[in-house]
Amino acid sequence: DASYKSEGISSLAVDGNVLVSGHWDGMVKVRDASRGQLVRANTRRLQSRVDCVALYRNFAISGSLDGNVCIWNLTTMDPILEIQMGSAVSGLTASPNGVCVKCTDGIVSLELNL
């Protein structure tokens, strides 16, 4: 049974057996998608709350309404990069070359050379 308590989950992204969840308390967590078991979580909260998440290669990406996008190493959940978008971030989608960010001002494509 892969069910678990919602724990204030605000967003989800799944790629194969990896599930990343964003939370209202600023946490980003990695779970085994088939079992729902927690694998790891970020140790530093860079956002007061996480409104959207995406998976890109070996990275988890989180976005928030304060305009902050954070890129996390999926293996360690250490922050790699923090980007201030200038307007609220309400959506993230991985693309072959990076990530598309849905902001109040429009859609921005971030090419990631990580």
Secondary structure, DSSP 4 states (H G I P E B T S, - for coil): ------TTEEEEEEETTEEEEEETTS-EEEEETTT--EEEE-SS--SSS--EEEEETTEEEEE-TTSEEEEEETTT--EEEEEE-SS-EEEEEEETTEEEEEETTEEEEEE---
